[in-house]
């Protein structure tokens, strides 16, 4: 255990793990506030506590006989937990590319740690059972600190998983209980914050849902049943659709509104809305209603005043986007389709959105 290479690799493992927890789990994915990630949080808690045991055991003691075999078992359990975690992550959420790369580096580095550490432990296992205190200098100082750190993160994940059990979203189907009969609904923007919950509500209530998603990997995380299409051209002219819901567009809350970002915000909404109107034009049977996204940004910036839908909007970027978006959607009216312009305000939810950001 005096090999500097081994302790360097262990330090690299610790640094990569800390980066993964802070940047990906806390800042990007906000796992602690996502009901869907309860099992993943429990796995993370178990793995962190296993790391704490390893840091304390290897940094302060030479474990022989039975104790060495126990450490080997903990190392094996960590491998099983990590593999289970990989499967759980792939089934429950779409991982950012940087997180996948980090996981690959962690796995490679952990393999190198095992290659150097296991032979030492096997040698100790052949000796009489004993716990011998040792001192590795700075390593024996840092190892307990590292153990304390992963214990803190492990307990946080454990209690977050318990809390998540109380953050029940409820039966989504109840949200659309008032809809008459079984509806066939086309949704664009179904992988967004609102669209995801709406898709779940309609599908769980027994309605037939058609999801337009450019990225099938994102749609794979939606709760079935639904029909997935990647282009509106996949809908036949004789298709019967009762309602079209158009929420697709570049996210507005995930970065600075640079000139390029503003162009994407506007262009993405107009492009998809025009495509939906063209679909309506070629359908032999038109939908009864088209629900088009918009926002309270239509009204622009006001002081503390009460506004109605009949009040005018003040000129600003938000107003220009909403006005152009609503204008594009209104073209469906000439085909006899009722158009609902949904001026959405601040939407609160546990899994994402502003509330999730504030709670972390």
Secondary structure, 3 states (H helix, E strand, C coil): CCCHHHHHHHHHHHHHHHHHHHHHHHHHCCHHHCHHHHHHHHHHHHHHHHHHHHHHHHHHEEEECHHHHHHHHHHHHHHHHHHHHHHHHHHHCCCCHHHHHHHHHHHHHHHHHHHHHHHHHHHHHCCCCEEEECCCCHHHHHHHHHHHHHHHHHHHHHHHHHHHCCCCCCCHHHHHCCCCCCCEEEEECCCCHHHHHHHHHHHHCCCEEEEECCCHHHHCCCCCCCEEECCHHHCCCCCCCCEEEECCCCCCCCCCCCHHHHHHHHHHHHHHHHHHHHHHHHCCCCCCEEEEEEEHHHHCCCCCCCCCCCCCCCCCHHHHHHHHHHHHHHHHHHHCCEEEEEEECCCCCCCCHHHHHHHC
